[in-house]
Amino acid sequence: MKKIIIVDDVNYHLLSVKERLKHRYEIFPAQSAEILFEVLGKVAPDLILLDIQMPDVDGYQVIEKLKGDNKYREIPVVFFTGKNDKKSALKGMALGAADYLTKPVDTDKLIDCIENQLNLARKNAITPIILAVDDSPLILQSINQALRNKYTVYTVPRPELVMEVLKKVTPDLFILDLQMPRVTGFELIPIIRSSALNKDTPIIFMTTEATNDNIMIAIHHHKVADFIVKPVDEKILREKVALHLGDFMIRRSIRNLEDKNK
């Protein structure tokens, strides 16, 4: 049975939601942020239902703390609150909320939301995909070595092969060399962006050609997310990949929320 923590300072709301969900999930009520973290010390939940308006520490502060801690950041958090304005919803999603429900909500809709997020969490358990393109086998080997413990890494030694690879996988981030034979990194970007699936996927250049002109063209014209100068510093590479993947996932969540509210 999946475990759900419900956080709400109003005891009536806690008991009401617990009663509606207890036949389907194992429910752990928490009447404050302090109690939530006490429960987290004993229970590994599959999802957290979180109120926003609470005394002392509000829901926004709680989710910031959750998403800032590696132990809890992957737990889906659904805001379950009386605040029904779009600004509050977008703020919650920007902080990492998986969804936003406005009280009161009927039981079927609540369960549908929970099941959807549990299913997404199962799918997201598959590691993010990184596609690295470089004509140097040694560079591709170093990228794979630096990232393979946390990500699924595809390495492509010839840029003209990229479209064939993209027919099979949808990367969450690209790492491109700038100067390559036949197709340069600059020429490869429009090819990648021609697919709607990759129109805003982050791209990091890894190159020895990090001149001011190249950086300006890449960032302002091609919307490249970042530059890494060769030779590769594995720590810097991991930090930049984590940063830009995190930003991308937040933007995608906000966009999905906006599409849903149209």
N, C-alpha and C positions, 0 to 999 in steps of 0.2 A: 504494500500500500504506500503510495506517494506521501511524503511528509510536507505539510504546509504550515508556515508560521504566519499568524495574523497579528498585525500590530495596530492597535487602536486604543486611545485613552478612555473611550466610553465603553464601560463594561457591557452594556446592553447590546452594542454593535458586535462585540466579540462573541457573546453568547449566541446572538442571532445567526451570525455567519457560521459559527462552529456547528450549530444545530442543522443548518442546511447542507453542510459539506461532510459531516462526520461519517456518513455511511459510505462515502467514496474515498476519503483521504484521512490520513492521520493528522489531526489538527493540534497545533501548539499555540495557545493564545499568549500575547504579550501586551501588557497595558502601558508600556513605555519603551523608549529606546534602550534604557538601561536593562530592562528585563529581556528585550530582544537579544542583546549581546550575551546575557547570561544563558539564554536558551541555546544560542549558537555555539556556546562552549560545550554543549551536551548533545546537540542534534545537528545533523547535516541535512537541511531542508532541500526539497526539490524546487520550491518556489516560496516567495514572501509576498503577502498582501500587506501593503503599507499605507496607512493614513498619512495625510500631509499635515493637517492642523492638529498639532499636539503641543502641550505646554513644555517648557524647558528646551527640548530638542525637537524640531519639526522634521517632517518626512524628507525634505530636501537635504537637510544636514545628515540624516541617517543614510540616505542613498549615497551621498558623497563619501561617507566613511566606508560603506560596504564596497563601493567600486574602487576605492583606494587601497583596499586590502586584498592581497593575492588569495587569501583563504576564502573570501566571500564573493569576489568580483564576478564569478561566472554564474552565481545564483540569479535566476530571473526574478525581477522585482516588478510587481504590478501595483501602481498607485490605485487605491480604493478610497475615494474621498468625496466630500461634499462640494469641493471647488470644481465648478463646471465650466470655467472659462478656458478658451483656447490657449491663452498665454500661459496659464498654469500647466496645462497639458504639455505644451512644447518645452517648457522649462524642465519638466520631469523627464521627458524623453531625451533632452540634451544631457541630462545628468546620468543617463543610462537606464531609465525605466524601460521595461519591455512592453508595457501597455498602460492604459489609463482608463479606469472605470469610475463613473460618477454615481454616488449614492442617491437614491436607492436603486438597486439593480435586481432584476428577477433572477431566480436561482439558475434557470437554464442558460441565461446569458453569462452569468458568473462562471458556471462550469465550462461553457464553451471557451471562454477566455483562458481559463486555467489550462484546459486540455490543449489548446492551441499553443500556449507558451511551453508546456511540457514537451509537446511534439517538436517544436522549434529547438528547444534545448537539446533534445536527442540528436537532431540533425546537426546542430552547431558543435556537437561533441567531435564531429569530424574536423580535423585541424584545418586552419586557413591555408589557401593555396598561394604559393609564391612562384612566379615564372621569371627566371633569370635568363637573359640573352647576352652572350659574350662570345667572341671568337677565340678566346683563350681558355683551353681546358683547365689550366691551373686556377684561373680566377673562378670558373664555375665550380670547381672542386672546393675552393675556399668558401664560397657562398653556401654551398650545400652543407659543408661541415659546420658552419656557424649557425645555420638556421634549422637543420633537420630535426633537432630534438623537439622543436615546438611547432614546426610548420611542415606541410607537404611541399617539397621543392621540386619543380621541374626545371631542368637546365637545357637550353637550346644553343648549340654551338654556331648555328648559321641563321641569321635573321630571316632569310627567305623561307624558313621552315615554320615560322611563328603561326601563320594562319592555319596550317595543318594541325598544330597543337591546340589552337583555340577552338577547333571543331570538337575537341574531346574534353577540354577542361575550361572552367571559368575562373581565372585567377582573382584573388582578392588584392594583389599588389604585383607590380612589375618592377624588375631591376634590369636596366638596360645599359650596355656599353654605348658610348657616343660614337667613337670611330671604329667602324667595322667595314670589311670589304663588301661590295655589292650594295648593301643597304645600311645607311648610317642610323644612329639612334634617332635623329631628328626626322628622317624619312620613315622610320618605323612607327612613330607615334600616330600619324593619320591612319595608318593601316589598322592599328590597334583600336583607335577611336571610331572606326567605321562600323563597329558592332555596337548596338545599343547596350549590350551587357557590359561593355568596357568604356563607356563614354565618360565616366568620372572615376574609374578605378585609379588609385594613386600610382604614380610612376616615379621611381627614384633612378637618377643617372649615377652610375659608378664609372669613373673615368679619370684618366690622367690629364684630360683637356678641360679642367675646371677654370677656364679663363673668365674674366668679367663679361666679355661679349657672349660667350656660350651660356653662362648662367642667366644673363638677362633675357636672351632669346628663349631659353628653355622655360623659365618661370613665367614670363609675361606673354609669350606667344603660344607656347605649347602647354602651359599650365602644369609643368613638372613639379612634383611635390618637394623634391630635395636633391642635393648633390652629395656624393661621397667620393673622396679623392683616393685613387689607388696609390700605393698598395692598401689592401683592405685591412681596416682595424675591426676585428670581429665584434668587439664590445660596441663600438659606434654603430656598426651595421645593425646589430640586434636592437639597439635603442631606437634608431630611426625607423626601422620596420615596425616595431611595436607602436611607436607614436603615430605614424601615418595610417596604420591599420585601425587603431582605435578611433581616430578622427573620422575615418571613412565609415565605420560601423555606426557611429553616432549620427552622421549626416544621413545615412541610409534609413535609420530608424525614424528620424524626424520627417523625411520625405514620405515614408510609408504612412505615418500618422496623418500628414497633410492630405495625402491621396485618399485616405479613408474618410476624412472629414469633408471632402468636397461634395 
